[in-house]
């Protein structure tokens, strides 16, 4: 889709907590997966114009939250 990007949630990462922390701590609202993808992906909406600053803000928030939800950077 031109308006949504789906991202796989790595094993060991608490997807529900990831979504909650992104929203509560950084004001970034993400959507979880539906049906068979529940808990396996999150979705990032980017409908319309998205500035480089908005994209960088999302990435910075994700980097800050991932270690708090079980992601180990040594797995990259």
Secondary structure, DSSP 8 states (H G I E B T S, - for coil): --SEEEEE--TT--HHHHHHHHHHHH----EE--GGGTTTEEEEE--S---HHHHHHHHHHHHHHHGGGT--GGG-
